[in-house]
Amino acid sequence: MGKAQQRVSRLLEIIIALESGGEWRSADLAQRFGVSRTRIFSDIRALRQAGVPIQRTANGYRIDASFFLASLKLTPREVLSLLLPMEFFGQGDGEHHTHRAALGKLIASMPKALQQGA
């Protein structure tokens, strides 16, 4: 794996670690990923610049819980209706209803400020 791929992988793993609860100190993150604290500071800066709301507290770093959507209870057909173009998923009225239901659940799970633009 090249350096760029390693960094992307580490950035994603940092997001997973920070969103899993608790707070992480930079030294703990550095040890977990086998890099320096300076590299962790750089990674956190890059994630913040990308819009990830990483917060620094007295005990370490964490991600604001509002950054993630609530768990949705989508049926398998609803998931497919969101992932596949309608022409691949199906043409019937029932399929359009499934698609609208899935979109409704997705929009309802979004923060109120984003719902208005959806």
N, C-alpha and C positions, 0 to 999 in steps of 0.2 A: 504494500500500500504506500502510495506516494505521500509527501508531506502535506499537500493540500487535502487529500482524502483523510489523512490522520486528523488534521485540524477540524474538518467538518464533522467527523465522527465524534471527536472530543467535545465540540460545541453542542452537538445534539445530546451527548451523554451528560453534559453539565446541566442542560435544561431539564433532563429527566431527573437528575439528582436533586436539583433545587425545587422542582415542583412536587417531589415525592413527600414533602413535609420536612419539618425541622429546618435548621439553619446550618449552613456549611461554612467553616472557616477556610480562608484561602490556603492555609497550610494543609488542611485535610483534603481539599480538592487537588492540590499539587501532588500529594502523596498518592491519592487514588489513581490519578492519571499519569503518574510518573514524569511530571514536568516541574519546572520551577514555579515559584509563587509569581514571579514576573510574568511568566507565560499565562498563568491563570488571570492575572489582572488584565492582560491584553485580551484574553478571551472574553472576559466579562464586559470590557469596554466595547468589543465588537458586537456582542449580543445586545447590549443596550442601544448601540447605534442602529441595530436592525429592528429595534422596537420591542425587545423583550424587557418587561418591567422588572428588572432585577433590583431588589432593595438591599441596602447595607444596613444591618442592625448592630447592636452592641455585641451580639453573639455570632455574627457571620452574615452570609448572603442567603437570600430566599427570593422566590418569585411570587409576586402578588397573585393570590388565588383567582382574582377576577380575570386574569389573562386567559384562562382556559375555559372553554365551554363546558357546561354541565353535561353529565353523561346523558345521552339520548337513548330512548328506547325505540329504535327503528327496527322494523321487520326486515328480513333479508330482501324482500321485494322492494321495500323503500330504499334500502341502501343501493341496490342495483339501479333503481330509477334515478338516483342522484349521480351515480358514477358513469352510467352508460348513456350515450345519446338516445333520445326517444326512439329513433328509427331502429336501433338495435334491441331496445328493451321491449317495445311493443307499441302497437298502434291503437289498440282499443280504448274505449272511454274509461274502462276500469284502470288501465295503466296510467292514464292522465290523472285519475283520482288518487292513485297511489303516489304519483309524483307530487301532486299538490299537498297531500297529507305529510309527506316527508319534508317538503319545503316548509310547511307550517310548523312542524316540530323544530326544525333547525332555526327558523326565525324566532320562535318563542324562547329558545334557549339563549339567544344573544342578549347582550346588555341593552337596556332600553334605548340608549343613545344610538346604537347601531340599528335597532329594529325600525326606527323611523325612516332610515334611508333604504331599507330592504324592500 
